[in-house]
Amino acid sequence: MIYQRSSALFKAAQKVIPGGVNSPVRAFKAVGGDPIFVTQAKGAYLYDEDGNELIDYINSWGPMILGHAYEPVVNAVVEKAKKGTSFGMPTEIETQIAELAVSMVPNIDKIRFVNSGTEACMSAVRLARGFTGKDKIIKFAGCYHGHSDSFLIQAGSGAVTFGSPNSPGVTKGTAQDTLLAKYNDLAHVESIITSNKEEIACIIIEPVAGNMGCIPPVKGFLEGLRDLCDAHNILLIFDEVMTGFRLAKGGAQELLGVNADIVTFGKVIGGGLPVGAFAAREEIMNHLAPLGPIYQAGTLSGNPLAMAAGLAMLTELNKNPRIFKSIADKTEYLHKGVAEVLNKHNVVYTINRLGSMISVHFAEENVVDFDTAALGNNDTFKKFFHGLLDNGIYIAPSAFETWFITEALTYDDLDKTIAAIDKVAGTL
Ligand SMILES: *Cc1c(COP(=O)(O)O)cnc(C)c1O
């Protein structure tokens, strides 16, 4: 395929935007080559500046669960926009989407809307610290909770469980309060808690990891975290920015049957507009300003266009909960088809899948945590990515991402994808 215009636009963008992009993974650094500039999208398809049509497996990194330019969402936004785009005053639609979200998700009485997943997770941690009166948090290596300082932490040296900053600009002081644990390793979490008695405010986790490829929790892991939290007066935060309103109406809590104390949302909840949210039981949420002392605010929070998109999206999902089964079935079909053609070409791979989240790892071992995800062969992934792109299939430009299946994908689209993978697998 030809990407002349995209490449020219990328050149221009690089002069005025750092790296030419407003979020780093878009720059194709992990796969090489220039990123593709999009003009529009409809359903399962993206259209780029060079006139190419691509089957989309990113879907804006998750939000477009019903496909691009989904009519009820688009109409809701257009109608709202005609009445003004922001007031900085309360509007009825905020209560409407809050009521709907609270009715769909287990264990939450109140919800506050923010503008991104990052903001949601950052605020949830502040709430947990303020509520428990403790400072430290546990996060898992390879889980992503947005780019706020407390989360940009890598493993410290040697036996030390303190994290160290993994970006310049994050202070040592901040890093010291984040303890890094291994995903799917309950004993490791327990040892961290034991050596930081009475100091840990919360454990934050992606209940199904999606930011190191898809990594489902092993049996008993989330249940074990729940027990540890109960035993040590620690709040359990489920970061459901990716899994919320995707795995089930009630997200991972519902699908996996484990209760969280605080839940964060993003992506699907905004229907493609910039929305995040965090929610909990009343007893916890009532500590937030203006009711309580824990401060959190936002000029554009609860923005009417964003709420209109989110409300339209959640309304569709609430009305048609069979969508969750339908996209999980499509994902299973894709899994089987991809496995078959990779086997045929003797490619070494592991496929992880849960619900409508799936990822192909070019690794032999089971991928259960960040270390095993990192064993994947990135050169193979690069070839795979560009091979698929040449065949009109767009997957995330990094091996550490989940593919998102949407209701707009037809079985014919999936067959085309499997056929393209068959072609590409022969060249890996
Ligand atoms: C995308 C994501 C975030 C960050 O959300 P932004 O809207 O990009 O700030 C946080 N947590 C998880 C699990 C995510 O997938």
The ligand as a Tripos MOL2 file, in Angstrom:
@<TRIPOS>MOLECULE
LIG
   15    15     1     0     0
SMALL
NO_CHARGES

@<TRIPOS>ATOM
      1 C1         -5.8790    3.4680   28.5230 C.3       1 LIG1
      2 C2         -5.7060    3.1140   29.9410 C.ar      1 LIG1
      3 C3         -5.4910    4.0730   30.9430 C.ar      1 LIG1
      4 C4         -5.2430    5.5210   30.6280 C.3       1 LIG1
      5 O1         -6.3350    6.1470   30.0630 O.3       1 LIG1
      6 P1         -6.1010    7.5230   29.2320 P.3       1 LIG1
      7 O2         -7.4860    7.9160   28.8500 O.co2     1 LIG1
      8 O3         -5.2110    7.1710   28.1010 O.co2     1 LIG1
      9 O4         -5.4660    8.4780   30.1700 O.co2     1 LIG1
     10 C5         -5.4880    3.6620   32.2500 C.ar      1 LIG1
     11 N1         -5.6670    2.3810   32.5780 N.ar      1 LIG1
     12 C6         -5.8620    1.4270   31.6620 C.ar      1 LIG1
     13 C7         -6.0750    0.0120   32.0830 C.3       1 LIG1
     14 C8         -5.8610    1.7530   30.3090 C.ar      1 LIG1
     15 O5         -6.0210    0.7860   29.3940 O.3       1 LIG1
@<TRIPOS>BOND
     1     1     2 1
     2     2     3 ar
     3     2    14 ar
     4     3     4 1
     5     3    10 ar
     6     4     5 1
     7     5     6 1
     8     6     7 2
     9     6     8 1
    10     6     9 1
    11    10    11 ar
    12    11    12 ar
    13    12    13 1
    14    12    14 ar
    15    14    15 1
@<TRIPOS>SUBSTRUCTURE
     1 LIG1         1 GROUP 0 **** ****
